[in-house]
Structures are given as structure tokens and as C-alpha cells.
Amino acid sequence: MLFAPPLQTATLIRRYKRFLADVTTADGQEVTVYCPNTGSMRGCSTPGSRVLLSTSPNPKRKYSQTLEMVKGETSWIGVNTGLTNALVAEAIMNGRIQELRNIDTLTREVTTSQSNRLDLLLERGTSKIYVEIKNCSLVEDGWAMFPDATTVRGTKHLNELARLVEKGHQGLIFFCIQRMDARSFKPAAHIDPLYAKTLAEVCEQGVQMLAYQTEISPYSIIVDKAIPCFLNNRQHRCIL
């Protein structure tokens, strides 16, 4: 995914009300921008951080600029969760996800039951693979972790994947790590123990898990390579 026109640089003053951030632009103006991230942005919302902004051509938007990236100590960090599904779908269609090659059809935003919708349905021959995608921006000591805040909705998605696996389909939880400094992935049990517990349980029931790191720069974000996933100190092997 390329950024065109190029992103603009700024300095973060503060992030607040979940969807807003104040920044100082390169020419010294203080402006409010849209922050498309429902998480806590733990580790990537420090005041004074360098940030990158996109500008919308839509004149009806209240805040014309969007917070896209924050500069961490060792990597740019993509914080726009609205891009995540498109990044992964693009990578699948381009054959960049080794475990998801030879896909016949890809459908986005699939209703799976009366109160549930998942991000992707992949069809490979007669097999159906239901995929839920999560953006991961939290890395500590080389560990990429999800979530960065308690997520009831995320736990609900895990249970829905388990239900579909029980019906004979395949289910996959895919963690897209929008930064370049992770070595391994594990659930953030210290932040949301229920999510971590549920993830371990559904993987025992046949749900698969993948974590892919991105190559990220001010010019593009590309899903790049898989990193090992661990549950309860044991490596999870994805079989699809």
C-alpha cells in the first residue's frame, strides 16, 4: 500500500477522546486531527513523538487530516486501524501470505450469524476459511502483543471463529503488526486475561493463528513476513 500524496510530518501534542489528537505541524501550526484507532495506543502515543498525517480531499470532513503513523524508538508504527483489512487483503491477493496462497475468491465483511460479522471469507476449492484481522501496534521487549486494551468484541470474534470451525469450516485469527521491531507474538494477558484465555482455548479447538509483521515507512506499508506465535509459552503452528 503506497501513500499518495506523501504523508506530512508533525509532532504529537496529545491524543484524547479516543478519536482525536492535537499536533504541531511542520510550519508551527497547532491543529486537531482524526485518530482512527479505538485502542489505548499504549507505547505509541507519547507527547513529543514524530507523527505522519494524511489529508483527505473530502471538504465535508470536520477534521481533514488523519493520524497515520507514530515514530517509536526503533520503528514507525501504523496506528490507522482502518487500513489493516485492506493491507492483509492486498497481501493475500499478491501471494505474500505463504499459508494463504492459491485462494480462489476473497470476500470482505462477511455476515456469519445474526450478530456476527468477520473480516474475510477465503475460498480455496471447496474449503471456506473465515478470517478475523486484528491490528497490532504494541511491542514490548520484542514481543508483539494484542490487545492493548480490554476487548469484549475481540473475544466475541474468537468464539465465532470456534463456532465456524465446529461446523466444519476453517477459522483464522490474523494479527497484522504495523511496525518492524517484533520478534514474536503472544496475547497481552496482562492487559486482557479473558482474551488471552479465550485465544488459547479456541486454538485448542482448531482455530488457526498467524502474525505477520509489516515493512513500514513514510511512503508505504507492506505485509512482509511471519513471526512465531506463542500461547502459554508454547509455539502455535498454523495449519491451513
PyMOL commands that set and color helices and strands:
alter all, ss='L'
color gray80, all
select helices_A, chain A and resi 81-93+98-100+152-166+193-204
alter helices_A, ss='H'
color red, helices_A
select strands_A, chain A and resi 8-16+20-25+30-34+50-55+65-71+76-78+105-113+116-124+127-136+138-140+143-146+170-177+184-187+208-216+221-226+229-231+234-236
alter strands_A, ss='S'
color yellow, strands_A
deselect
rebuild
show_as cartoon
